[in-house]
């Protein structure tokens, strides 16, 4: 248990010497509640944008693979068919169209594996 001593001074017009009062408050050593902890961690400062310049996307569409790695659409689909890179088609059951996403790490790993040897696809 910890004690906190608070000293307050108040003067009256009649007595030139200030009156000093000591107040002792007892704080329990119990852990703070979730509400108390959140109140201590919460801020009203505005949110600052993060720096994502070096961040790599985990998944991407054909245009993302083309933009980041310079591979053409046909090459990307050929590599997918050969099992050299990973991809998934996301669509609602019964729908004709969807979105094809490629695992960007698998594309990068394929390119790195081709370094030092003649690239044949």
N, C-alpha and C positions, 0 to 999 in steps of 0.2 A: 504494500500500500504506500503510495507516495503522497506527500503533503505539499500544498502550494500556499505560500504566504503572500497575501495581497495587502499592500500598505496603502491606505488612503488618508489624505489630509484634508481637513475642512476647517476653515477659520470663520469665526463670528465677528461681527463688528465691535462687540463689547470687549472681547478678550483678544489682546494682540498675539498671544501665543497660539499656534495652530493645534487643533485637537487631532491626535493621531489614533487611528483605530486599526487594529490588526484583525484580519479575517482569515480563518483557516478553513480551507475546503479539502475534503478527502476525496481522492480519486481512486476508484477500484482498479485492480490490476486485471480485470476481465478483458478478454479480447473485444475489439470493436465490432459492432454489428455490421451487417452488410450495408445498411443505410448510412451509418457513420463513415464507413470506409469509402463508399461512393461519394459522399459529400466532400471528403478530403481529396479524392482523386479527380473530381469533376472541375472543369474550368469553363469559363465563359469566353475564353479567347477564341477568335475566329480560327477555323481550320485552314491550315496552310497546305497547298498542293505538294505532293511528294515528287521526288526525282526518279522517274522511271526510264531514264535514258538508256541505262545498261540492261534493262529487263528484257528477257526474251519471252515471247508468247509460248504457251504450252501446246496449243492447237491453232491451226490456221486453215483458211480456205486456199484454193488454188492460187488466187491472186496474191495471197500473203507469202506462199512458198516462192512464187515467181519474183516478187519484190525483194525478199530477203536472200534468196539463193540463186536467182537467175535461171531457174529451170522452167522450161516451157510446159504448157498444159499437157500436151501429148506425152512428154517424157515423164511427167509426174504420174499420170495414169498407167503408163507402161511399168514404172518402178513399183507401183502399188500392185499391179497384176502379177509381177514376178515375186512379190513378197519382200522386196528390198526395203520398202518403207511401209509404215503403218497408217491406216486411215479408217474412218468409220462413216457410214451414211446414217444420218439422223433424220427420221421422218415419222409422221403419224401413221399408224397402221391403216392400210387401205388407201393411203394417198400415193399419188404417182411421183410427186416431187418431194425433195427434202434438202438437206444441207450436208455436203461432204466435208468432213474435217480431217486434216492430216496431223499426225503427231510430229511436231517440229523437231523434237529430239531425234526421232528416227531418221528424218531427212538429213539432219546435221551429221549423225553417225555414219550414214551411207556416204556422204561426201568425204568425211574424214577417212573412211576406209578406202576410198579410191585415190587418196593422195599417195604419190610415190609409185603408182602403177598406172598403166594406160587405162583410161576410163572407157569401159565397154559396157553397153547396156543391152 
